[in-house]
Amino acid sequence: MLLRDIAHTRTGDKGNRSTLSVIAYDLKDFALLEKALTPERVRQHYAGIVHGPVERYSLPQLGALNFVMHQALGGGVTRSLALDAHGKCLSAKLLSLVIE
């Protein structure tokens, strides 16, 4: 199944970091999100875009995971030459991830 089948995302950016929250539609799917979305897997999914570490924060009471992706915006949103490799584009890319 695709991640978008069980969750939605919200994003933000600050400097050269992108933050991405993944929120389960149903709390019963949160354990699956925690198992499938490791910081390593998220970083691998963004190979070539995220050049720094990925940190994950778990918010089980909200059914959400928050990822902080360092060195992800080509030097910062206002300095990046990318058309839009931040914000909503990054969240749409994660929603296409196949999970077991």
C-alpha positions as CSV (number, residue, x, y, z in Angstrom):
1,M,0.0,0.0,0.0
2,L,1.1,3.6,-0.4
3,L,1.7,5.8,2.7
4,R,-1.1,8.1,1.4
5,D,-3.6,5.3,2.0
6,I,-3.2,5.5,5.8
7,A,-1.7,9.0,6.5
8,H,-1.5,12.6,5.5
9,T,1.4,15.0,5.8
10,R,2.2,18.6,6.9
11,T,5.5,20.4,6.1
12,G,7.5,23.4,7.0
13,D,10.9,24.8,6.4
14,K,13.4,27.0,8.2
15,G,16.8,27.8,6.9
16,N,18.3,24.7,5.3
17,R,16.0,22.3,7.2
18,S,12.7,20.8,6.2
19,T,10.2,19.5,8.8
20,L,7.7,16.9,7.8
21,S,4.9,15.5,9.9
22,V,3.2,12.2,9.0
23,I,-0.2,11.8,10.7
24,A,-2.2,8.6,10.7
25,Y,-5.8,8.9,9.6
26,D,-6.6,6.2,12.2
27,L,-4.6,5.8,15.5
28,K,-4.6,2.0,14.9
29,D,-2.2,2.5,12.0
30,F,0.3,4.5,14.1
31,A,2.4,1.4,15.0
32,L,2.8,0.6,11.3
33,L,4.0,4.1,10.6
34,E,6.5,3.9,13.4
35,K,7.8,0.6,12.1
36,A,7.9,1.6,8.4
37,L,9.2,5.2,8.6
38,T,12.6,5.0,10.2
39,P,14.9,8.0,9.9
40,E,17.1,5.9,7.6
41,R,14.3,5.0,5.3
42,V,13.1,8.6,5.0
43,R,16.6,9.8,4.3
44,Q,17.0,7.1,1.6
45,H,13.7,8.1,0.1
46,Y,15.1,11.6,-0.3
47,A,18.5,10.6,-1.6
48,G,20.0,13.5,-3.6
49,I,17.7,16.0,-1.8
50,V,18.5,15.5,1.9
51,H,22.3,15.8,2.5
52,G,22.3,15.8,6.3
53,P,20.9,13.7,9.0
54,V,17.2,13.0,9.5
55,E,15.8,13.1,13.1
56,R,12.5,11.5,14.0
57,Y,10.2,12.5,16.9
58,S,7.3,10.3,17.8
59,L,4.0,11.8,19.0
60,P,1.9,8.6,19.7
61,Q,-0.9,10.5,21.4
62,L,-1.5,12.3,18.1
63,G,-0.7,9.4,15.9
64,A,2.1,11.4,14.3
65,L,5.8,11.3,13.5
66,N,7.8,14.4,12.9
67,F,10.9,14.4,10.8
68,V,13.5,17.1,10.7
69,M,15.6,16.8,7.6
70,H,18.9,18.7,7.7
71,Q,20.6,20.2,4.7
72,A,17.5,19.6,2.6
73,L,16.8,22.9,0.9
74,G,19.8,23.6,-1.2
75,G,21.2,26.2,1.3
76,G,17.7,27.5,2.3
77,V,14.4,28.2,0.5
78,T,15.4,31.8,-0.5
79,R,18.9,30.7,-1.7
80,S,17.9,27.5,-3.5
81,L,17.9,27.3,-7.2
82,A,15.4,24.4,-7.1
83,L,11.9,25.3,-8.5
84,D,10.2,23.9,-5.4
85,A,12.1,21.0,-3.8
86,H,10.7,21.9,-0.4
87,G,7.4,22.2,1.4
88,K,4.5,20.5,-0.3
89,C,6.6,18.8,-2.9
90,L,8.6,17.0,-0.3
91,S,5.4,15.8,1.5
92,A,3.9,14.6,-1.8
93,K,7.0,12.6,-2.5
94,L,6.8,10.9,0.9
95,L,3.2,10.0,0.4
96,S,4.2,7.9,-2.6
97,L,6.3,5.6,-0.4
98,V,5.3,2.0,-0.5
99,I,4.9,0.4,2.9
100,E,4.2,-3.2,3.8
